[in-house]
């Protein structure tokens, strides 16, 4: 069994700029011949920057991404941006 989902991490504020990481969380479970194996991992995907100049999203590769696309992938981001 494998489950993956996107989540927003807790925001940090640095010099008046709010930084929100968006991560992929993966959880997997396998049972083979009575032996059980569990794995969980967290992988960064996007960094959201919110300042007086507006909001921007960047993938971990450094390319700018659409805020709306990130929200469609991770609906919790809409709530995080409200706060």
N, CA, C and O of each residue as an XYZ file, in Angstrom:
332
protein
N       0.844     -1.166      0.000
C       0.000      0.000      0.000
C       0.892      1.233      0.000
O       1.891      1.289      0.717
N       0.526      2.211     -0.805
C       1.294      3.460     -0.871
C       0.317      4.617     -0.903
O      -0.690      4.571     -1.610
N       0.611      5.644     -0.145
C      -0.224      6.832     -0.124
C       0.675      8.058     -0.217
O       1.697      8.140      0.465
N       0.290      9.013     -1.065
C       1.029     10.261     -1.205
C       0.051     11.419     -1.157
O      -1.071     11.326     -1.655
N       0.485     12.490     -0.563
C      -0.321     13.709     -0.581
C       0.581     14.917     -0.401
O       1.716     14.790      0.058
N       0.075     16.092     -0.764
C       0.809     17.343     -0.609
C       0.304     18.058      0.632
O      -0.878     17.986      0.970
N       1.213     18.746      1.303
C       0.862     19.474      2.520
C       1.685     20.752      2.594
O       2.767     20.852      2.015
N       1.149     21.723      3.317
C       1.873     22.961      3.597
C       2.548     22.818      4.957
O       1.927     22.383      5.927
N       3.788     23.180      5.013
C       4.495     23.198      6.276
C       4.232     24.543      6.967
O       3.667     25.455      6.364
N       4.638     24.657      8.207
C       4.457     25.898      8.953
C       5.261     27.015      8.294
O       6.416     26.823      7.914
N       4.637     28.178      8.165
C       5.283     29.320      7.518
C       6.311     29.958      8.445
O       6.152     29.952      9.666
N       7.359     30.504      7.852
C       8.352     31.307      8.562
C       8.273     32.725      8.016
O       7.947     32.933      6.847
N       8.571     33.688      8.860
C       8.626     35.081      8.424
C      10.055     35.560      8.622
O      10.592     35.498      9.728
N      10.669     36.037      7.544
C      12.041     36.532      7.567
C      12.036     37.914      6.929
O      11.686     38.063      5.759
N      12.425     38.917      7.699
C      12.499     40.299      7.212
C      11.187     40.742      6.573
O      11.189     41.426      5.550
N      10.065     40.351      7.181
C       8.758     40.754      6.681
C       8.243     39.949      5.505
O       7.171     40.241      4.973
N       8.998     38.932      5.091
C       8.593     38.083      3.968
C       8.162     36.731      4.535
O       8.900     36.091      5.284
N       6.960     36.312      4.164
C       6.431     35.029      4.637
C       6.814     33.930      3.654
O       6.604     34.066      2.449
N       7.374     32.843      4.169
C       7.850     31.726      3.348
C       7.079     30.477      3.763
O       7.100     30.080      4.928
N       6.394     29.860      2.791
C       5.582     28.669      3.057
C       6.100     27.515      2.194
O       5.993     27.572      0.969
N       6.656     26.476      2.809
C       7.071     25.306      2.028
C       5.883     24.370      1.751
O       5.036     24.152      2.617
N       5.841     23.835      0.554
C       4.846     22.822      0.183
C       5.622     21.536     -0.091
O       6.568     21.526     -0.878
N       5.209     20.452      0.568
C       5.952     19.193      0.493
C       5.053     18.039      0.054
O       3.831     18.091      0.196
N       5.693     16.990     -0.487
C       4.998     15.735     -0.777
C       5.348     14.766      0.339
O       6.519     14.552      0.654
N       4.315     14.184      0.929
C       4.516     13.191      1.978
C       4.129     11.834      1.405
O       3.032     11.661      0.873
N       5.042     10.878      1.519
C       4.813      9.521      1.008
C       4.862      8.540      2.171
O       5.754      8.595      3.017
N       3.887      7.646      2.192
C       3.842      6.599      3.209
C       3.594      5.282      2.485
O       2.674      5.174      1.674
N       4.420      4.283      2.784
C       4.191      2.979      2.157
C       4.352      1.868      3.193
O       5.085      1.993      4.174
N       3.645      0.797      2.932
C       3.604     -0.359      3.820
C       3.621     -1.606      2.944
O       2.874     -1.708      1.971
N       4.474     -2.539      3.301
C       4.568     -3.795      2.568
C       4.647     -4.952      3.561
O       5.280     -4.846      4.611
N       3.998     -6.045      3.213
C       4.105     -7.256      4.022
C       4.477     -8.398      3.086
O       3.752     -8.707      2.140
N       5.626     -9.022      3.367
C       6.116    -10.128      2.547
C       6.476    -11.287      3.473
O       7.391    -11.183      4.290
N       5.750    -12.381      3.337
C       6.057    -13.575      4.119
C       6.087    -13.336      5.621
O       6.938    -13.893      6.314
N       5.196    -12.540      6.123
C       5.127    -12.279      7.557
C       6.006    -11.123      8.026
O       5.864    -10.660      9.157
N       6.909    -10.654      7.172
C       7.745     -9.504      7.525
C       7.052     -8.227      7.063
O       6.516     -8.174      5.957
N       7.062     -7.211      7.899
C       6.414     -5.933      7.566
C       7.463     -4.842      7.413
O       8.448     -4.780      8.148
N       7.219     -4.001      6.448
C       8.127     -2.888      6.190
C       7.312     -1.607      6.044
O       6.309     -1.578      5.331
N       7.750     -0.551      6.723
C       7.106      0.747      6.633
C       8.130      1.772      6.164
O       9.313      1.686      6.495
N       7.660      2.735      5.396
C       8.520      3.820      4.945
C       7.695      5.092      4.888
O       6.551      5.083      4.434
N       8.280      6.179      5.348
C       7.653      7.494      5.224
C       8.733      8.476      4.800
O       9.869      8.413      5.272
N       8.367      9.373      3.915
C       9.321     10.374      3.448
C       8.640     11.696      3.177
O       7.436     11.753      2.929
N       9.423     12.752      3.228
C       8.914     14.089      2.956
C       9.858     14.744      1.952
O      11.067     14.799      2.174
N       9.300     15.238      0.847
C      10.105     15.811     -0.225
C       9.609     17.225     -0.523
O       8.420     17.405     -0.785
N      10.481     18.231     -0.491
C      10.041     19.589     -0.819
C       9.677     19.697     -2.300
O      10.355     19.129     -3.156
N       8.601     20.431     -2.595
C       8.177     20.624     -3.985
C       8.164     22.092     -4.390
O       8.653     22.450     -5.462
N       7.607     22.938     -3.534
C       7.469     24.366     -3.838
C       7.828     25.205     -2.618
O       7.756     24.748     -1.477
N       8.213     26.434     -2.892
C       8.365     27.459     -1.868
C       7.452     28.607     -2.293
O       7.536     29.099     -3.418
N       6.583     29.022     -1.381
C       5.681     30.139     -1.647
C       6.237     31.350     -0.911
O       6.516     31.277      0.286
N       6.397     32.446     -1.607
C       6.921     33.688     -1.037
C       5.786     34.708     -1.046
O       5.197     34.994     -2.088
N       5.491     35.254      0.140
C       4.435     36.272      0.242
C       5.047     37.513      0.881
O       5.546     37.474      2.005
N       4.995     38.623      0.130
C       5.551     39.881      0.624
C       4.586     41.009      0.280
O       3.493     40.764     -0.230
N       4.985     42.220      0.555
C       4.142     43.371      0.217
C       3.992     43.506     -1.296
O       3.066     44.165     -1.770
N       4.889     42.893     -2.050
C       4.832     42.943     -3.518
C       3.902     41.887     -4.108
O       3.644     41.901     -5.312
N       3.396     40.973     -3.284
C       2.487     39.934     -3.764
C       2.964     38.543     -3.392
O       3.814     38.367     -2.520
N       2.392     37.557     -4.079
C       2.701     36.153     -3.816
C       3.349     35.536     -5.047
O       2.938     35.792     -6.179
N       4.361     34.726     -4.806
C       5.025     34.004     -5.894
C       5.293     32.583     -5.445
O       5.506     32.322     -4.261
N       5.280     31.677     -6.390
C       5.569     30.266     -6.107
C       6.758     29.845     -6.966
O       6.857     30.203     -8.139
N       7.648     29.084     -6.359
C       8.809     28.551     -7.069
C       8.913     27.057     -6.795
O       8.749     26.612     -5.659
N       9.184     26.292     -7.837
C       9.437     24.861     -7.634
C      10.838     24.724     -7.054
O      11.618     25.676     -7.085
N      11.157     23.564     -6.532
C      12.481     23.370     -5.947
C      13.588     23.421     -6.999
O      14.767     23.524     -6.659
N      13.211     23.350     -8.264
C      14.207     23.497     -9.328
C      14.519     24.956     -9.610
O      15.429     25.262    -10.380
N      13.753     25.877     -8.978
C      13.992     27.310     -9.154
C      13.085     27.970    -10.169
O      13.138     29.188    -10.342
N      12.254     27.195    -10.842
C      11.349     27.778    -11.840
C      10.109     28.348    -11.172
O       9.570     27.768    -10.229
N       9.668     29.488    -11.673
C       8.453     30.087    -11.129
C       7.248     29.239    -11.533
O       7.166     28.753    -12.661
N       6.325     29.072    -10.601
C       5.118     28.275    -10.836
C       3.901     29.158    -10.585
O       4.004     30.197     -9.932
N       2.775     28.750    -11.096
C       1.518     29.462    -10.886
C       0.973     29.146     -9.491
O       0.870     27.984     -9.100
N       0.623     30.206     -8.747
C       0.016     30.014     -7.423
C      -1.248     29.166     -7.568
O      -1.486     28.271     -6.756
N      -2.055     29.436     -8.586
C      -3.301     28.688     -8.774
C      -3.039     27.205     -9.028
O      -3.802     26.357     -8.565
N      -1.974     26.885     -9.753
C      -1.641     25.477     -9.997
C      -1.228     24.795     -8.697
O      -1.619     23.657     -8.437
N      -0.439     25.492     -7.882
C      -0.007     24.909     -6.604
C      -1.218     24.711     -5.694
O      -1.314     23.693     -5.009
N      -2.151     25.682     -5.681
C      -3.371     25.546     -4.868
C      -4.206     24.372     -5.364
O      -4.789     23.649     -4.557
N      -4.273     24.170     -6.682
C      -5.056     23.034     -7.194
C      -4.404     21.711     -6.794
O      -5.107     20.727     -6.564
N      -3.070     21.670     -6.707
C      -2.358     20.464     -6.251
C      -2.447     20.287     -4.737
O      -2.487     19.164     -4.234
N      -2.479     21.421     -4.012
C      -2.456     21.401     -2.541
C      -3.476     22.418     -2.012
O      -3.101     23.545     -1.687
N      -4.761     22.038     -1.919
C      -5.801     22.975     -1.491
C      -5.538     23.623     -0.131
O      -6.048     24.712      0.133
N      -4.760     22.981      0.731
C      -4.448     23.571      2.047
C      -3.676     24.874      1.905
O      -3.654     25.681      2.834
N      -3.045     25.091      0.760
C      -2.298     26.334      0.550
C      -3.225     27.536      0.555
O      -2.845     28.600      1.044
N      -4.427     27.393      0.026
C      -5.386     28.501      0.023
C      -5.661     28.977      1.450
O      -5.747     30.178      1.707
N      -5.797     28.036      2.360
C      -6.041     28.370      3.779
C      -4.786     29.001      4.376
O      -4.884     29.969      5.129
N      -3.617     28.471      4.053
C      -2.365     29.009      4.585
C      -2.129     30.436      4.121
O      -1.587     31.248      4.870
N      -2.530     30.753      2.893
C      -2.339     32.104      2.374
C      -3.292     33.114      3.001
O      -3.014     34.313      3.011
N      -4.406     32.635      3.520
C      -5.365     33.534      4.187
C      -4.825     34.024      5.518
O      -5.096     35.154      5.925
N      -4.060     33.174      6.199
C      -3.585     33.484      7.560
C      -2.438     34.429      7.611
O      -1.959     34.761      8.695
